[in-house]
Amino acid sequence: MDKLGDQRGSTSAITRCTDELELTHPLPRTGLTETSREPGLRDQTTHSSRFFNRIGAQGWHKSEFFTYTWKYPALRRWLVAQLLPREKLILSIGCGSGEIERDISKRKRTIVGVDISHRMLAIAARRGVKNLVQTDATSLPFPRGCLNLVMFMESAGYFELNVVLREVKRVLSKSGRLIMTTYPPHHNSDSLCRNVSLSQVARAVRGAGFKILDHQMLAVNRLGVAKVASEDQSVILYTVAQKP
């Protein structure tokens, strides 16, 4: 966060996944059991939840922080354009207030948003995002292999990436993809976010058993998204990977 395939098979997978999760409106909660996480992870989750609940209470417009996904429709359009036709069931980890999730759902795809902040999820619900779950990304309440795509939109710096990537690999279908946007090391983020270089992202993703498909360094403004030559010139690092 910055400061100022076969259609019948896809439908079956969507039904199975959403039925098992009992995704309904209003928001379901999975119950974040304190015993399910190591103390360090628990503390990190608690701090992040409080931080984003405060932002959710006041709204992004009144906050000193913002995300590029929230602020720039051009970035959302660019990201949506990266989706493949076969990616019908999508998980967004750290969905926040639901801007890109709303945009994706309008394109005849089923997207499930998870977040630890109930206030952020409430905003996403008001935006029309239907499938929302309050849960910890280190223990995803999804059946094995039921998702075509998992997205981290500017959220990966708020949790232990190595732990979450193991869960992502479990819930992704064979050849399912991972799309991640992160902040470069020089980025002026909030104190809870850990910025990492593109090489560090690649090392974590490969270490979890994924194949890197694409890496890009991006500059973003209201007019559009541009590829740049170095991390120092970028505000967003873009990574796409695939489960074998």
Residue, then its C-alpha position, 0 to 999 in steps of 0.5 A: m500500500d502506498k502513501l499519499g477449458d471445458q465449460r461443463g467441467s468449469t461449471s461443475a468446479i465452480t458449483r463444487c467450490t462455492d457449495e463447499l464454502e457456502l458462499t452466501h450474502p451477507l458475509p460468511r466468516t470462517g472463524l479465525t482460530e488462534t491455534s491454527r497459526e504460529p504466534g508470529l503469524r498470529d501477531q502479524t495477522t492481528h496487526s494487519s487486520r486492525f490496520f485495514n479495519r481502521i482504513g475501512a472505517q474511514g474509507w480510502h478517500k480519507s486515508e493517507f494510504f492508497t493502493y494502485t488497484w483502488k486508485y487507478p482504473a487503468l491498472r484494473r483494466w490492464l490486469v483484467a486483460q491478462l486473464l485467460p478465457r479458461e479462468k472461470l473460477i478465481l480467488s483474490i487473496g487480500c481483496g480489500s474493498g473489492e474494486i478489481e473483484r467487482d470489475i472481474s465479476k462483470r465479465k461472467r467469471t466467478i471470483v471469490g474474495v478473501d480478506i482478514s478485515h471485516r470492514m474491507l469486506a463490507i465495502a466490497a459487498r456494497r460494491g456488489v462483490k457476492n462471494l466473500v469470506q473473512t479468513d486467514a490466507t495461511s489456511l484457505p477454506f477451499p477444496r484441493g484443486c478447485l480454482n483456475l486462478v489465484m490473485f494477490m493484488e498488492s497484498a503479498g507483503y502483509f503475510e508470510l509468502n512462503v506459507v501462503l504459496r503452499e496453500v495457493k498451490r493446494v487449491l489451484s487446479k493443474s496448470g492453474r495460474l498465480i498472478m501477483t502484484t507487489y511493491p519494489p524495495h524502494h517503495n514508500s509503503d506503510s510500516l506493515c508491508r514488506n517490499v521485496s525485489l522481483s528476484q525475491v518474489a521469483r525465488a519464493v514462487r519457484g521455491a513453492g513449486f511454481k513455474i514463472l511465466d512472466h515478470q514485469m516492472l510497471a509504472v502506473n498513472r491515470l492514463g495507463v500502465a507502462k513497462v519500465a526497464s528497472e525496479d527503481q522506475s517502477v511502482i508495481l512488480y508484476t509476476v505470473a506463475q503456473k502450477p505444474 
